[in-house]
């Protein structure tokens, strides 16, 4: 019986990962961030999976989405963008899923999504400043990254202000939008996932 459940969960995770990858292809630039920070709603299936199937399932959906993206569309960032997307998305859905799965109520889901958004935004900002952007500067010089950012956001003057005025609001906005979309559709979709 447990093998069947494990196989069923694996199939659901794989399907949600594929859906997430497809959604990832539809992305929108933001008025305050450089072009490579585009918002998409690919965390939506991962969040639904984390709430329905547990935080590990949500993290696996994030991993599948990013692996499929590298394999099928390539990477203009040398894989750094996909690695960042995975880390930051995994933080968000992992925290939200963990909190919700301890006590499955609407208020706990909301608390989990809020905390997931805050942690994703803060840790995502620190990761960008200390790890991801310095690594990405090996692919594209920091000066060029800053020029892109300055062109759309006059508050950006250096790496620190890029993180404060572009990366942080980007992650806060993404987490808030995905959470708001998830709330009304989760219950309907979770019934399907629990079959």
N, C-alpha and C positions, 0 to 999 in steps of 0.2 A: 504493500500500500504506500509506504513512504517513497519508494522508488518512483511510483506513478506520480505522486505529488511533486517530487523533485523534477521529473521530466516535464510535467505540466508547467511548473514554475519557470523552468528553463526555456520552454517554448514561448511563454508569455513575455519573459524578459527579452528574448531574441526579437520577438515581434515588436515590442515597444521600442527596442533599440533601433530597429529598421525604420519605424515610423518617425522616431526622433531624428534620425539621419535625414529623412526626406524633408521634414519640417525645417531642419538646419539650413537647407538650400534657399529658403526664403528669408532674407535678412534685410534690415533697413539701417541706413546710416543715421547717426544722431547729430544734432546741431552743435553739440559741445565737445565731441570727441573725434580724434583722427579716424580716417577711413577704415583702418583695420579693426576698429571697435564698432562692429555692427551688431544691432540687437536682433535676436531671433527668438523663437518660442520653442526651441528644441528641448528645453528643460521640462516642458509640460509633461510629455510622456514619462520622463524619468521621475518627476515628482509624483505623478499618479501611481507609478509603479512602486515608489518608496512608501507611499501611504498605504497601498493595497497589499503589497507583497513583502514589505520590510525595507529597511535602509540599505541592506546589501544589494537587493534587487535594483534599487534606484541607482546605486553607484555602478553596478554592472551595465545598466542601460546607458549611463553616461559614457562608459568605456566603449561599448559597442558602437554607439553613435560616432564617437571620435575616430575609432579605428576604421569604420566604414567611410568616413569622410576622407581620411588620408588615402585609403585604397582606391576609392572611386573618383575623387575629385582632385587628389593631390594636395599639396600644401604650399601656399605662397610664403609661409613663415618658417619653412624648414621643420615643420612639426611642432614648433614652439607654441603656436596659437592653439593647436589641438590639445597639446599637453596642458596649457593654461585653462582651456575650456573644460577639460576633464577635471582638473584639480578643483577649480572653483565651483563647477556644477556639482561635483561629488560632495563638497562641503555643504552646499545648500540642500540638496535632496537627502543627504545622509542625516543631517541634523533634524530636518523637518520630519523625515520618516521615523527616526529614532524616538523623538518626543511623542509623535502621534501614536506609534505602536505600543507605547507604554500605557496609554489611556485613550482609547478611541472615542473622543468626543469632538464636536465641532470647535469648541473653544480651544481644545488641545491642538487641533490641526492648525488653527489660526496662530496660536502661540508658537508652534513649531515652525511655521512658514516665516513668521516675523523674526524669530531667533535665527533661523537658517539664513534669511536675507541679511541680517546684521552681521553675523559671523562671516558669511561669504564676502561681504563688502569690505570688512576690516581686514581679514586675513588675505583676501584677494588683493587689496591695496598694498599690504606689506610684501606679499609674494611678487607683485609687479615691480615694486621699487627695488627690493633687494635681490631678486632672483630672475624673474621672467624678462623684464626689460633689459637688464644687463646682458642676459644670454641672447636676447633678440638683437641687441646691438651688434652682435657678430654677423648677423644677416643684413641688417640695415643700420648705418651709423646713427648714433643718438641724435646728432644734429638734424638729420633728415626726419627722424621721428618727431622731434620737437617742432620742426618747420611745419609738418602736416598738422600737428596739434594747434600751433599758433595761428594757422590759417583759418581755423574754425572757432578757436576759443582764445581770446586775447588775454585771459587770465593765466594762460600757460606760458611760463618763461624758462622753466627748467624741469628736470625729472620729477622733483618733489611736487611742483604745481600741476604737472601732468597727472600725477596720481591723485592729488587732492581734488582737482577741478574737472577731471575727465574719467579716470578709472573708478573712483569711489562713487560718483553719481551714476555712472553706467551700471555698476553692479547693483546699487540700490534700486534703480529704475527697473532693471531686468527682473530682480527678485520680486518686487512689488507687482509688476504686471503679470508675471507667471502665476503668482499666488492668487491674485484677484481672478484670473481666468480659471484657475483650478477649482476654487471654492464652489461655484454653481454646477460644475460638470462632474466633480469627483464621485459623488454618490451614485450617479447613473452608471459611470464607467466601472466603478469598483464592483458593482453587482455582476458585471460581465466577467471581470478578472477573477472573481471568487468562485465561478462555476467550475 
